[in-house]
Structure formats: C-alpha cells, structure tokens
C-alpha cells in the first residue's frame, strides 16, 4: 500500500511538471507572436508587483509633499490671508522652511531615474485631473494665486500668466434663496439676483414647506394640492422678480418636517455657493451667527450665507464696518458688487484713540485695495466704542453689512453679540455675512 501511494505521488508530480512545461511553452509561444503584450505584462509586473519600487515611489511623493508644505508655509506667511492665525510659528523663519524645501527636493536626486519618472507621471496625472475636472468645480482661489494676482503689476508676467491659467472658475455660481414669507420675497430675490448676475450665475428660489411631525409628507391629495398651489404662487412671483432683475432662475419646492435645518441640507443638495435668507435670530445667543446654537456646536456651514434683516431693500448708501475678521471677505464681496452697480459704500474701522488713527487709515487702505474697494469711502472712528460708532455712522445710511461675530456660544451668553446690538441700534436694513470656517470645540464655545 505504501508503494502504491509513492507511485501515485510520483505520477502526480510528473503530470504537474508536464502541465507546467506545457503552460510555460504556450505562454512563450503567445508572447513570441505578441511581443507588445509581453512588454506590457513585464512593465505591469515591474510597477505593480514590485513592492520595493512602490515603496520608493511613495517616498519620492512624500518628499514632494514635504517640500511643498515648506513652500506653503512661506506663501501663507507672506500672503497673510484673513483666516490664517496659527497657534505655533516656525522658528528662524524664513530660513527653516527654505532649508526644509531645498533638502526635501534634493533628496529626490538620489532616487533611481525610473522611479522619479514614474512619480512625475503621477504628478502630471494629478495636474491633468485638476485642469480637466476639479478646476471647473473649485470656487475658492489658492493663497499663492490670490497673492500673485492681487499684485500683478509687481509680479513677473510669467507668474501672473501661470496664476491666471490655473485659477479656479468654480463652474456656475448658484445663489439659493429659501422662501417662506411673501412679504420679504421680493427683497431677498432682488439681492440674490444682483449677486448672481454679477457672477454670471443662477438664482435657486426654494420654497421650504414645513408640516407637523405627526403628519406624513405628502399625506393626502388635498394637502398636496394646497402645497402645490401655495408654492406655485410664491415661486411664480420669485421667478418674475428674478427675471425682472435680469438673472436666470430655477424654482424648487421642498416639503419637510423641519424648516430652518432644511435650509442647510438644501444648500448642499443644490451645490449653492451662497444662501440669501431672512433674519431669524431674536436673541443675543443666536443673532450673531447664521446657525442655531446646537448646529453651531456640531457642524460647519455648507457655503457662504447672507442673512438680511429687512427694513426695505435700498443699497444706495452702504456702511461696512470691518476689523479684518474671517467673514469680512464675504462682506467685501457683497460691497464690491453694490459699488460696481453705482451705489455708495463706506468702510468703517474703529480704533481706541486718535494716536491709532494712522494705523486705522493704513489698514483700511490696504484692506480696501486687496478687495476691489479702492473707490469706497474710508472712515476711521477714534472713540474706541465699536457699537456706538456703527450706530452713529449708520444713522443716515440705507444698509449695514456686518460680519458674523467671533464670539463663541458661551461668550455671547455672558457678553452678548455685537451683531444683535447693531440690529437694535440702527433703523436700516442689516446684512449678516458668514463664511464657512473650521473651528475647534473651544472656539465654538469661547470664540477666537
């Protein structure tokens, strides 16, 4: 029996060797008749099957990233964007990041040329993906590109040309207007149409219908008929108003158990760049920001928001108080559109006393120049009382644009909100501008 098993094993091994030789011979014959296929297979094995090669390529890409990170640090320090406020600064700047970038890129020279070429192919594919796909869907400009284009007269032509060629175009600009009150519909649509037209965009008029929690959505035909009739009346008025102001318009109806929260979901669904909505905050706790307290602690805004406390839409004489907060860039964008449409815009900066007036004037001059507001009037108030200064200078204005408060939830509970105080102090229309920003829990609670 043992002899029988040994003979069976030998026969099986012989058969396997014959099959293996036949398979090898057949592959060799196929490769001989199709040499290109053989080369492709060998190249694929070299790239995919060689773990050492892939690990080396990963190291090269890491070195590229490290070098770019050091350059990005220099760009951020020199560009000084409004929302750049690091908790730690690199010592011996700019020598440390320059040395880090040079060493990172220099180490790549010690890698095999084939690996470098492979990584160059990856980088080229990434650039092609951005130019062909991501560029048309990107709305925010990079700090380096913004820095170069804002100083185009001082920069080399090659740098300006390169920055212009990769500048994101963001696709179609979309301004969503949540509608619920026919009395404020026209003013919201007029403002949204003005902003959409300035950006060659579209107004998305959205009627959000709230039904009780115990009522199923689209519960019966009678309720559906009533909702459709109300929506058609409101949305037709919005459509007519937007077309009157020369903007393209889309209309939508959303039935939900929520009203305020649905605005944020609809903004994401509609890929909105900006939401223009009516003012809903009636307390200092919620009046300084767009979100309600719970939403402020748990999430971030999906896009830019502009909240209007409507006392009659009249943008003929606008006051924009600014101290350079992160939402002030959105306020400047709105003011620039209003200024370009022939309205008067005045910028206000409040300093502690007359000794700081030159600093205030220098700040406003640079801030306005970087944001297309060089033609705006500039006012430096030396009283040191921000709330009183805004109220005094807004007395004869038709509109005030103010950025969202930097105060956190608990800070507003103790000290109140400047935006809420301004709302009560002035008699004109107030616009609260808030731009999305990632914040830690401590910033959400105590502010910056």
C-alpha positions as a Markdown table, in Angstrom:
| # | Residue | x | y | z |
|---|---|---|---|---|
| 1 | Unk | 0.0 | 0.0 | 0.0 |
| 2 | Unk | 2.8 | 2.3 | 0.8 |
| 3 | Unk | 4.4 | 1.5 | -2.5 |
| 4 | Unk | 1.2 | 2.3 | -4.3 |
| 5 | Unk | 1.0 | 5.7 | -2.6 |
| 6 | Unk | 4.6 | 6.6 | -3.5 |
| 7 | Unk | 3.9 | 5.6 | -7.1 |
| 8 | Unk | 0.8 | 7.8 | -7.2 |
| 9 | Unk | 2.7 | 10.8 | -5.8 |
| 10 | Unk | 5.4 | 10.3 | -8.4 |
| 11 | Unk | 2.9 | 10.1 | -11.2 |
| 12 | Unk | 1.1 | 13.2 | -10.0 |
| 13 | Unk | 4.3 | 15.2 | -9.7 |
| 14 | Unk | 5.3 | 14.1 | -13.2 |
| 15 | Unk | 2.0 | 15.2 | -14.6 |
| 16 | Unk | 2.2 | 18.6 | -12.9 |
| 17 | Unk | 5.7 | 19.1 | -14.4 |
| 18 | Unk | 4.4 | 18.3 | -17.8 |
| 19 | Unk | 1.4 | 20.6 | -17.4 |
| 20 | Unk | 3.7 | 23.3 | -16.1 |
| 21 | Unk | 6.1 | 22.9 | -19.0 |
| 22 | Unk | 3.2 | 23.0 | -21.5 |
| 23 | Unk | 1.8 | 26.2 | -19.9 |
| 24 | Unk | 5.2 | 27.8 | -19.9 |
| 25 | Unk | 5.7 | 26.8 | -23.6 |
| 26 | Unk | 2.2 | 28.0 | -24.6 |
| 27 | Unk | 2.8 | 31.4 | -22.9 |
| 28 | Unk | 6.2 | 31.7 | -24.6 |
| 29 | Unk | 4.6 | 30.9 | -28.0 |
| 30 | Unk | 1.9 | 33.5 | -27.4 |
| 31 | Unk | 4.5 | 36.1 | -26.3 |
| 32 | Unk | 6.6 | 35.3 | -29.4 |
| 33 | Unk | 3.6 | 36.1 | -31.6 |
| 34 | Unk | 2.6 | 39.1 | -29.5 |
| 35 | Unk | 5.8 | 40.8 | -28.2 |
| 36 | Unk | 4.0 | 44.1 | -27.3 |
| 37 | Unk | 1.8 | 42.1 | -24.9 |
| 38 | Unk | 4.8 | 40.6 | -23.3 |
| 39 | Unk | 6.4 | 44.0 | -22.8 |
| 40 | Unk | 3.2 | 45.4 | -21.3 |
| 41 | Unk | 3.0 | 42.5 | -18.9 |
| 42 | Unk | 6.6 | 42.8 | -17.9 |
| 43 | Unk | 6.1 | 46.6 | -17.3 |
| 44 | Unk | 2.9 | 46.0 | -15.3 |
| 45 | Unk | 4.7 | 43.4 | -13.1 |
| 46 | Unk | 7.6 | 45.8 | -12.6 |
| 47 | Unk | 5.3 | 48.6 | -11.4 |
| 48 | Unk | 2.6 | 46.8 | -9.6 |
| 49 | Unk | 4.3 | 43.6 | -8.4 |
| 50 | Unk | 7.5 | 45.2 | -7.1 |
| 51 | Unk | 6.8 | 46.3 | -3.6 |
| 52 | Unk | 10.3 | 47.9 | -3.3 |
| 53 | Unk | 9.6 | 50.0 | -6.3 |
| 54 | Unk | 6.2 | 51.1 | -4.9 |
| 55 | Unk | 7.7 | 51.9 | -1.5 |
| 56 | Unk | 10.4 | 54.0 | -3.2 |
| 57 | Unk | 7.8 | 55.9 | -5.3 |
| 58 | Unk | 5.8 | 56.6 | -2.1 |
| 59 | Unk | 8.9 | 58.0 | -0.5 |
| 60 | Unk | 9.5 | 60.3 | -3.5 |
| 61 | Unk | 5.9 | 61.5 | -3.4 |
| 62 | Unk | 6.3 | 62.1 | 0.4 |
| 63 | Unk | 9.4 | 64.2 | -0.3 |
| 64 | Unk | 7.5 | 66.2 | -2.9 |
| 65 | Unk | 4.7 | 66.8 | -0.3 |
| 66 | Unk | 7.2 | 67.8 | 2.4 |
| 67 | Unk | 8.9 | 70.3 | 0.1 |
| 68 | Unk | 5.5 | 71.8 | -0.9 |
| 69 | Unk | 4.5 | 72.1 | 2.7 |
| 70 | Unk | 7.5 | 74.2 | 3.4 |
| 71 | Unk | 6.8 | 76.4 | 0.4 |
| 72 | Unk | 3.1 | 76.6 | 1.5 |
| 73 | Unk | 4.3 | 77.9 | 4.9 |
| 74 | Unk | 6.2 | 80.7 | 3.2 |
| 75 | Unk | 3.2 | 81.5 | 1.0 |
| 76 | Unk | 0.8 | 81.7 | 4.0 |
| 77 | Unk | 3.3 | 83.9 | 6.0 |
| 78 | Unk | 3.8 | 86.3 | 3.1 |
| 79 | Unk | 0.2 | 86.3 | 1.8 |
| 80 | Unk | -1.2 | 86.6 | 5.3 |
| 81 | Unk | -4.8 | 85.5 | 4.5 |
| 82 | Unk | -7.5 | 86.8 | 6.8 |
| 83 | Unk | -8.3 | 83.5 | 8.4 |
| 84 | Unk | -4.6 | 82.5 | 8.9 |
| 85 | Unk | -4.0 | 82.6 | 12.7 |
| 86 | Unk | -1.6 | 79.7 | 13.6 |
| 87 | Unk | -1.0 | 78.7 | 17.2 |
| 88 | Unk | 2.6 | 77.9 | 16.5 |
| 89 | Unk | 5.2 | 79.7 | 14.4 |
| 90 | Unk | 8.3 | 78.1 | 12.9 |
| 91 | Unk | 11.5 | 79.5 | 14.4 |
| 92 | Unk | 14.2 | 81.2 | 12.3 |
| 93 | Unk | 11.7 | 82.0 | 9.5 |
| 94 | Unk | 12.2 | 82.0 | 6.5 |
| 95 | Unk | 15.5 | 80.0 | 6.8 |
| 96 | Unk | 13.8 | 76.9 | 8.3 |
| 97 | Unk | 11.2 | 76.4 | 5.6 |
| 98 | Unk | 13.6 | 77.3 | 2.8 |
| 99 | Unk | 16.1 | 74.7 | 4.1 |
| 100 | Unk | 13.3 | 72.2 | 4.5 |
| 101 | Unk | 12.1 | 72.6 | 0.9 |
| 102 | Unk | 15.6 | 72.5 | -0.6 |
| 103 | Unk | 16.6 | 69.3 | 1.4 |
| 104 | Unk | 13.3 | 67.6 | 0.5 |
| 105 | Unk | 13.7 | 68.2 | -3.2 |
| 106 | Unk | 17.4 | 67.5 | -3.1 |
| 107 | Unk | 16.9 | 64.0 | -1.7 |
| 108 | Unk | 14.9 | 63.1 | -4.7 |
| 109 | Unk | 18.1 | 63.3 | -6.9 |
| 110 | Unk | 19.4 | 60.1 | -5.1 |
| 111 | Unk | 16.4 | 58.0 | -6.3 |
| 112 | Unk | 16.5 | 55.9 | -9.4 |
| 113 | Unk | 15.6 | 57.8 | -12.6 |
| 114 | Unk | 12.8 | 55.3 | -13.4 |
| 115 | Unk | 11.1 | 55.9 | -10.1 |
| 116 | Unk | 11.4 | 59.7 | -10.5 |
| 117 | Unk | 9.9 | 59.4 | -13.9 |
| 118 | Unk | 7.0 | 57.3 | -12.5 |
| 119 | Unk | 6.3 | 59.8 | -9.8 |
| 120 | Unk | 6.5 | 62.6 | -12.4 |
| 121 | Unk | 3.8 | 60.7 | -14.3 |
| 122 | Unk | 1.6 | 60.6 | -11.1 |
| 123 | Unk | 2.0 | 64.4 | -10.6 |
| 124 | Unk | 1.2 | 65.0 | -14.3 |
| 125 | Unk | -2.0 | 62.9 | -14.0 |
| 126 | Unk | -3.0 | 64.9 | -10.8 |
| 127 | Unk | -2.5 | 68.2 | -12.7 |
| 128 | Unk | -4.5 | 66.9 | -15.6 |
| 129 | Unk | -7.3 | 65.9 | -13.3 |
| 130 | Unk | -7.4 | 69.3 | -11.7 |
| 131 | Unk | -7.4 | 71.2 | -15.1 |
| 132 | Unk | -9.9 | 68.9 | -16.7 |
| 133 | Unk | -12.3 | 68.2 | -13.8 |
| 134 | Unk | -11.6 | 69.9 | -10.5 |
| 135 | Unk | -10.9 | 73.4 | -11.8 |
| 136 | Unk | -14.5 | 73.9 | -13.0 |
| 137 | Unk | -15.8 | 72.8 | -9.6 |
| 138 | Unk | -13.5 | 74.8 | -7.4 |
| 139 | Unk | -14.7 | 78.1 | -6.1 |
| 140 | Unk | -12.0 | 79.3 | -3.7 |
| 141 | Unk | -8.7 | 80.6 | -5.0 |
| 142 | Unk | -5.4 | 79.5 | -3.5 |
| 143 | Unk | -3.4 | 81.8 | -1.3 |
| 144 | Unk | -0.5 | 81.9 | -3.7 |
| 145 | Unk | -2.6 | 82.6 | -6.8 |
| 146 | Unk | -4.5 | 85.3 | -4.9 |
| 147 | Unk | -1.3 | 86.8 | -3.7 |
| 148 | Unk | 0.2 | 86.9 | -7.2 |
| 149 | Unk | -2.9 | 88.2 | -8.9 |
| 150 | Unk | -3.5 | 90.9 | -6.3 |
| 151 | Unk | 0.0 | 92.2 | -7.0 |
| 152 | Unk | 0.0 | 91.6 | -10.8 |
| 153 | Unk | 1.7 | 94.9 | -11.5 |
| 154 | Unk | 4.7 | 94.0 | -9.3 |
| 155 | Unk | 5.0 | 90.3 | -10.3 |
| 156 | Unk | 6.7 | 88.9 | -13.4 |
| 157 | Unk | 4.5 | 88.3 | -16.4 |
| 158 | Unk | 5.2 | 84.6 | -16.3 |
| 159 | Unk | 4.0 | 84.3 | -12.7 |
| 160 | Unk | 0.8 | 86.2 | -13.4 |
| 161 | Unk | 0.1 | 84.2 | -16.5 |
| 162 | Unk | 0.6 | 80.9 | -14.6 |
| 163 | Unk | -1.6 | 82.0 | -11.8 |
| 164 | Unk | -4.3 | 83.1 | -14.2 |
| 165 | Unk | -4.2 | 79.8 | -16.1 |
| 166 | Unk | -4.8 | 77.7 | -13.0 |
| 167 | Unk | -7.2 | 80.0 | -11.3 |
| 168 | Unk | -10.5 | 78.1 | -10.4 |
| 169 | Unk | -13.5 | 79.2 | -12.4 |
| 170 | Unk | -16.0 | 77.4 | -10.0 |
| 171 | Unk | -18.5 | 76.4 | -12.6 |
| 172 | Unk | -21.8 | 78.2 | -12.5 |
| 173 | Unk | -22.3 | 80.4 | -9.5 |
| 174 | Unk | -25.5 | 79.4 | -7.6 |
| 175 | Unk | -27.4 | 81.7 | -5.1 |
| 176 | Unk | -30.1 | 79.9 | -3.2 |
| 177 | Unk | -33.0 | 81.8 | -1.7 |
| 178 | Unk | -35.1 | 80.0 | 0.9 |
| 179 | Unk | -38.7 | 81.5 | 0.7 |
| 180 | Unk | -41.5 | 81.3 | 3.2 |
| 181 | Unk | -42.8 | 84.8 | 3.6 |
| 182 | Unk | -44.3 | 86.6 | 0.6 |
| 183 | Unk | -43.7 | 90.0 | 2.2 |
| 184 | Unk | -39.9 | 89.6 | 2.1 |
| 185 | Unk | -39.7 | 87.6 | -1.0 |
| 186 | Unk | -39.1 | 90.4 | -3.4 |
| 187 | Unk | -36.2 | 92.0 | -1.4 |
| 188 | Unk | -34.4 | 88.7 | -1.0 |
| 189 | Unk | -34.8 | 87.9 | -4.7 |
| 190 | Unk | -33.6 | 91.3 | -5.7 |
| 191 | Unk | -30.5 | 91.0 | -3.6 |
| 192 | Unk | -29.8 | 87.4 | -4.8 |
| 193 | Unk | -30.4 | 88.4 | -8.4 |
| 194 | Unk | -28.0 | 91.3 | -8.1 |
| 195 | Unk | -25.3 | 88.9 | -6.7 |
| 196 | Unk | -26.0 | 86.1 | -9.2 |
| 197 | Unk | -25.9 | 88.4 | -12.2 |
| 198 | Unk | -22.6 | 89.9 | -11.1 |
| 199 | Unk | -21.1 | 86.4 | -11.0 |
| 200 | Unk | -22.9 | 85.1 | -14.2 |
| 201 | Unk | -24.8 | 82.7 | -12.0 |
| 202 | Unk | -28.3 | 81.4 | -11.3 |
| 203 | Unk | -30.9 | 82.1 | -8.5 |
| 204 | Unk | -32.3 | 79.0 | -6.9 |
| 205 | Unk | -35.6 | 80.1 | -5.4 |
| 206 | Unk | -36.6 | 77.3 | -2.9 |
| 207 | Unk | -39.9 | 77.2 | -1.1 |
| 208 | Unk | -39.5 | 75.1 | 2.0 |
| 209 | Unk | -42.8 | 73.9 | 3.4 |
| 210 | Unk | -42.9 | 72.7 | 6.9 |
| 211 | Unk | -45.5 | 70.2 | 8.0 |
| 212 | Unk | -46.1 | 68.9 | 11.6 |
| 213 | Unk | -44.1 | 65.9 | 12.7 |
| 214 | Unk | -47.2 | 63.7 | 13.1 |
| 215 | Unk | -48.2 | 64.5 | 9.5 |
| 216 | Unk | -46.7 | 62.2 | 6.9 |
| 217 | Unk | -45.0 | 64.0 | 4.0 |
| 218 | Unk | -47.5 | 64.3 | 1.1 |
| 219 | Unk | -50.1 | 62.6 | 3.3 |
| 220 | Unk | -53.1 | 63.1 | 1.0 |
| 221 | Unk | -54.1 | 64.6 | -2.3 |
| 222 | Unk | -55.9 | 67.5 | -0.7 |
| 223 | Unk | -52.8 | 68.6 | 1.3 |
| 224 | Unk | -50.6 | 68.1 | -1.8 |
| 225 | Unk | -52.9 | 70.3 | -3.9 |
| 226 | Unk | -52.8 | 73.0 | -1.3 |
| 227 | Unk | -49.0 | 72.9 | -1.0 |
| 228 | Unk | -48.6 | 73.0 | -4.8 |
| 229 | Unk | -50.9 | 76.0 | -5.1 |
| 230 | Unk | -49.1 | 77.9 | -2.4 |
| 231 | Unk | -45.7 | 77.1 | -3.8 |
| 232 | Unk | -46.7 | 77.9 | -7.4 |
| 233 | Unk | -47.9 | 81.4 | -6.3 |
| 234 | Unk | -44.8 | 82.2 | -4.3 |
| 235 | Unk | -42.3 | 80.7 | -6.8 |
| 236 | Unk | -44.0 | 82.4 | -9.7 |
| 237 | Unk | -43.6 | 85.7 | -8.0 |
| 238 | Unk | -40.0 | 84.9 | -7.3 |
| 239 | Unk | -39.4 | 83.8 | -10.9 |
| 240 | Unk | -41.0 | 87.1 | -12.2 |
| 241 | Unk | -38.9 | 89.2 | -9.9 |
| 242 | Unk | -35.6 | 87.5 | -10.7 |
| 243 | Unk | -36.3 | 87.8 | -14.5 |
| 244 | Unk | -37.1 | 91.5 | -14.0 |
| 245 | Unk | -33.7 | 92.0 | -12.4 |
| 246 | Unk | -32.1 | 90.1 | -15.3 |
| 247 | Unk | -31.0 | 86.9 | -13.5 |
| 248 | Unk | -31.5 | 83.3 | -14.5 |
| 249 | Unk | -33.7 | 81.5 | -12.1 |
| 250 | Unk | -34.7 | 77.9 | -11.0 |
| 251 | Unk | -37.5 | 77.1 | -8.7 |
| 252 | Unk | -37.9 | 74.2 | -6.3 |
| 253 | Unk | -40.3 | 73.1 | -3.5 |
| 254 | Unk | -39.2 | 71.1 | -0.5 |
| 255 | Unk | -41.7 | 69.6 | 2.0 |
| 256 | Unk | -40.1 | 68.7 | 5.3 |
| 257 | Unk | -40.8 | 68.3 | 9.0 |
| 258 | Unk | -38.0 | 70.8 | 9.6 |
| 259 | Unk | -37.8 | 74.4 | 8.3 |
| 260 | Unk | -34.6 | 76.1 | 9.4 |
| 261 | Unk | -32.4 | 72.9 | 9.4 |
| 262 | Unk | -33.7 | 72.0 | 5.9 |
| 263 | Unk | -32.0 | 75.2 | 4.5 |
| 264 | Unk | -28.6 | 73.7 | 5.1 |
| 265 | Unk | -29.4 | 70.4 | 3.6 |
| 266 | Unk | -31.0 | 72.1 | 0.6 |
| 267 | Unk | -27.8 | 74.2 | 0.2 |
| 268 | Unk | -25.7 | 71.1 | 0.0 |
| 269 | Unk | -28.1 | 69.4 | -2.4 |
| 270 | Unk | -28.3 | 72.4 | -4.7 |
| 271 | Unk | -24.5 | 72.9 | -4.7 |
| 272 | Unk | -25.1 | 76.5 | -3.6 |
| 273 | Unk | -22.3 | 79.0 | -3.4 |
| 274 | Unk | -24.3 | 81.5 | -1.4 |
| 275 | Unk | -27.5 | 81.4 | 0.5 |
| 276 | Unk | -29.5 | 84.6 | 0.9 |
| 277 | Unk | -32.2 | 84.3 | 3.6 |
| 278 | Unk | -34.3 | 86.3 | 6.1 |
| 279 | Unk | -33.1 | 87.1 | 9.6 |
| 280 | Unk | -34.3 | 84.6 | 12.2 |
| 281 | Unk | -32.3 | 85.3 | 15.3 |
| 282 | Unk | -34.2 | 87.1 | 18.0 |
| 283 | Unk | -31.8 | 86.7 | 21.0 |
| 284 | Unk | -28.2 | 87.6 | 21.5 |
| 285 | Unk | -27.4 | 83.9 | 21.8 |
| 286 | Unk | -28.4 | 83.2 | 18.2 |
| 287 | Unk | -28.3 | 86.6 | 16.4 |
| 288 | Unk | -24.6 | 86.8 | 15.9 |
| 289 | Unk | -24.3 | 83.8 | 13.6 |
| 290 | Unk | -26.3 | 82.0 | 11.0 |
| 291 | Unk | -26.7 | 78.7 | 12.8 |
| 292 | Unk | -28.8 | 78.0 | 15.8 |
| 293 | Unk | -26.8 | 77.1 | 19.0 |
| 294 | Unk | -26.9 | 73.3 | 18.6 |
| 295 | Unk | -26.0 | 73.5 | 14.9 |
| 296 | Unk | -23.2 | 75.8 | 15.7 |
| 297 | Unk | -21.6 | 73.3 | 18.1 |
| 298 | Unk | -22.0 | 70.3 | 15.9 |
| 299 | Unk | -21.3 | 71.3 | 12.2 |
| 300 | Unk | -20.0 | 73.8 | 9.7 |
| 301 | Unk | -21.8 | 75.9 | 7.1 |
| 302 | Unk | -22.1 | 74.2 | 3.7 |
| 303 | Unk | -21.4 | 77.5 | 1.8 |
| 304 | Unk | -21.4 | 81.3 | 2.3 |
| 305 | Unk | -24.5 | 82.7 | 4.0 |
| 306 | Unk | -26.0 | 86.2 | 3.9 |
| 307 | Unk | -28.9 | 86.9 | 6.3 |
| 308 | Unk | -31.0 | 90.0 | 5.8 |
| 309 | Unk | -32.9 | 91.9 | 8.5 |
| 310 | Unk | -35.2 | 93.6 | 6.0 |
| 311 | Unk | -36.3 | 97.1 | 6.6 |
| 312 | Unk | -36.7 | 97.9 | 2.9 |
| 313 | Unk | -34.0 | 96.9 | 0.4 |
| 314 | Unk | -32.1 | 100.0 | -0.5 |
| 315 | Unk | -28.4 | 99.5 | -1.3 |
| 316 | Unk | -27.8 | 103.1 | -2.3 |
| 317 | Unk | -25.7 | 104.0 | 0.7 |
| 318 | Unk | -23.9 | 101.1 | 2.4 |
| 319 | Unk | -21.8 | 101.1 | 5.6 |
| 320 | Unk | -19.3 | 98.2 | 6.1 |
| 321 | Unk | -17.6 | 98.1 | 9.5 |
| 322 | Unk | -14.5 | 95.9 | 9.4 |
| 323 | Unk | -11.6 | 94.9 | 11.6 |
| 324 | Unk | -10.4 | 92.1 | 9.2 |
| 325 | Unk | -12.5 | 89.2 | 10.6 |
| 326 | Unk | -12.7 | 85.9 | 8.6 |
| 327 | Unk | -16.2 | 86.7 | 7.3 |
| 328 | Unk | -15.2 | 90.3 | 6.3 |
| 329 | Unk | -14.0 | 88.9 | 2.9 |
| 330 | Unk | -17.6 | 87.9 | 2.1 |
| 331 | Unk | -18.8 | 91.3 | 3.3 |
| 332 | Unk | -16.3 | 92.9 | 0.9 |
| 333 | Unk | -17.5 | 90.7 | -2.0 |
| 334 | Unk | -21.1 | 91.9 | -1.4 |
| 335 | Unk | -20.0 | 95.5 | -1.1 |
| 336 | Unk | -17.9 | 95.3 | -4.3 |
| 337 | Unk | -21.0 | 94.2 | -6.3 |
| 338 | Unk | -23.0 | 97.0 | -4.8 |
| 339 | Unk | -20.2 | 99.5 | -5.5 |
| 340 | Unk | -19.9 | 98.3 | -9.1 |
| 341 | Unk | -23.6 | 98.9 | -9.6 |
| 342 | Unk | -23.3 | 102.6 | -8.8 |
| 343 | Unk | -24.1 | 102.6 | -5.0 |
| 344 | Unk | -22.1 | 104.4 | -2.4 |
| 345 | Unk | -20.0 | 102.2 | 0.0 |
| 346 | Unk | -18.3 | 103.5 | 3.2 |
| 347 | Unk | -15.8 | 101.4 | 5.1 |
| 348 | Unk | -15.5 | 101.9 | 8.9 |
| 349 | Unk | -12.7 | 101.0 | 11.2 |
| 350 | Unk | -12.9 | 101.8 | 14.9 |
| 351 | Unk | -9.6 | 102.4 | 16.9 |
| 352 | Unk | -9.1 | 103.2 | 20.6 |
| 353 | Unk | -7.9 | 106.8 | 20.3 |
| 354 | Unk | -6.5 | 109.5 | 17.9 |
| 355 | Unk | -3.0 | 108.1 | 18.2 |
| 356 | Unk | -4.1 | 105.0 | 16.4 |
| 357 | Unk | -5.8 | 106.8 | 13.6 |
| 358 | Unk | -2.8 | 106.5 | 11.1 |
| 359 | Unk | -2.8 | 102.7 | 11.8 |
| 360 | Unk | -6.5 | 102.6 | 11.1 |
| 361 | Unk | -6.2 | 104.5 | 7.9 |
| 362 | Unk | -3.3 | 102.3 | 6.7 |
| 363 | Unk | -5.4 | 99.2 | 7.5 |
| 364 | Unk | -8.4 | 100.4 | 5.6 |
| 365 | Unk | -6.3 | 101.5 | 2.6 |
| 366 | Unk | -4.6 | 98.1 | 2.3 |
| 367 | Unk | -7.8 | 96.1 | 3.1 |
| 368 | Unk | -9.8 | 98.0 | 0.5 |
| 369 | Unk | -7.1 | 97.8 | -2.2 |
| 370 | Unk | -6.8 | 94.0 | -1.8 |
| 371 | Unk | -10.6 | 93.5 | -2.1 |
| 372 | Unk | -11.6 | 95.8 | -5.0 |
| 373 | Unk | -13.0 | 98.6 | -2.8 |
| 374 | Unk | -10.4 | 101.3 | -3.5 |
| 375 | Unk | -13.2 | 103.6 | -4.6 |
| 376 | Unk | -15.1 | 103.2 | -1.4 |
| 377 | Unk | -15.1 | 106.0 | 1.3 |
| 378 | Unk | -12.9 | 105.2 | 4.3 |
| 379 | Unk | -13.8 | 106.3 | 7.8 |
| 380 | Unk | -11.6 | 105.8 | 10.9 |
| 381 | Unk | -13.5 | 106.4 | 14.2 |
| 382 | Unk | -11.3 | 107.2 | 17.2 |
| 383 | Unk | -13.8 | 106.7 | 20.0 |
| 384 | Unk | -13.0 | 103.1 | 20.7 |
| 385 | Unk | -16.7 | 102.2 | 21.1 |
| 386 | Unk | -17.5 | 99.9 | 18.2 |
| 387 | Unk | -21.2 | 99.6 | 18.8 |
| 388 | Unk | -21.8 | 103.3 | 19.3 |
| 389 | Unk | -19.6 | 104.2 | 16.3 |
| 390 | Unk | -21.5 | 101.8 | 14.0 |
| 391 | Unk | -24.8 | 103.2 | 15.2 |
| 392 | Unk | -23.7 | 106.9 | 14.7 |
| 393 | Unk | -22.3 | 106.3 | 11.2 |
| 394 | Unk | -25.3 | 104.2 | 10.1 |
| 395 | Unk | -27.8 | 106.9 | 11.1 |
| 396 | Unk | -28.0 | 108.3 | 7.6 |
| 397 | Unk | -27.2 | 105.1 | 5.7 |
| 398 | Unk | -29.6 | 102.8 | 3.9 |
| 399 | Unk | -27.8 | 99.5 | 4.7 |
| 400 | Unk | -25.2 | 98.0 | 7.0 |
| 401 | Unk | -23.2 | 94.9 | 6.2 |
| 402 | Unk | -21.6 | 93.2 | 9.2 |
| 403 | Unk | -19.6 | 90.0 | 9.5 |
| 404 | Unk | -20.6 | 87.2 | 11.8 |
| 405 | Unk | -19.4 | 87.5 | 15.4 |
| 406 | Unk | -16.1 | 85.9 | 16.5 |
| 407 | Unk | -17.6 | 85.3 | 20.0 |
| 408 | Unk | -18.3 | 81.7 | 20.9 |
| 409 | Unk | -21.6 | 80.4 | 22.2 |
| 410 | Unk | -20.8 | 80.8 | 26.0 |
| 411 | Unk | -19.1 | 84.2 | 25.4 |
| 412 | Unk | -22.2 | 85.5 | 23.7 |
| 413 | Unk | -24.3 | 84.2 | 26.6 |
| 414 | Unk | -22.2 | 86.4 | 29.0 |
| 415 | Unk | -21.3 | 89.4 | 26.9 |
| 416 | Unk | -23.9 | 89.5 | 24.2 |
| 417 | Unk | -23.4 | 89.9 | 20.5 |
| 418 | Unk | -22.3 | 92.9 | 18.6 |
| 419 | Unk | -24.4 | 91.9 | 15.6 |
| 420 | Unk | -27.5 | 91.7 | 17.8 |
| 421 | Unk | -26.8 | 95.1 | 19.3 |
| 422 | Unk | -26.2 | 96.7 | 15.9 |
| 423 | Unk | -29.6 | 95.2 | 14.7 |
| 424 | Unk | -31.3 | 97.0 | 17.6 |
| 425 | Unk | -29.3 | 100.2 | 17.3 |
| 426 | Unk | -29.8 | 101.0 | 13.6 |
| 427 | Unk | -33.0 | 101.7 | 11.6 |
| 428 | Unk | -31.8 | 100.5 | 8.2 |
| 429 | Unk | -31.5 | 97.0 | 6.6 |
| 430 | Unk | -28.8 | 94.9 | 8.1 |
| 431 | Unk | -26.9 | 92.1 | 6.3 |
| 432 | Unk | -25.1 | 89.5 | 8.4 |
| 433 | Unk | -22.3 | 87.8 | 6.3 |
| 434 | Unk | -20.8 | 84.5 | 7.4 |
| 435 | Unk | -18.3 | 82.4 | 5.5 |
| 436 | Unk | -17.6 | 78.7 | 6.3 |
| 437 | Unk | -14.7 | 78.1 | 8.7 |
| 438 | Unk | -13.5 | 75.0 | 10.5 |
| 439 | Unk | -13.4 | 75.7 | 14.3 |
| 440 | Unk | -12.5 | 73.6 | 17.3 |
| 441 | Unk | -15.0 | 73.0 | 20.1 |
| 442 | Unk | -13.2 | 75.6 | 22.3 |
| 443 | Unk | -13.6 | 78.2 | 19.5 |
| 444 | Unk | -17.2 | 77.3 | 19.2 |
| 445 | Unk | -17.7 | 77.8 | 22.9 |
| 446 | Unk | -15.4 | 80.7 | 23.7 |
| 447 | Unk | -14.6 | 82.3 | 20.3 |
| 448 | Unk | -11.3 | 83.4 | 18.9 |
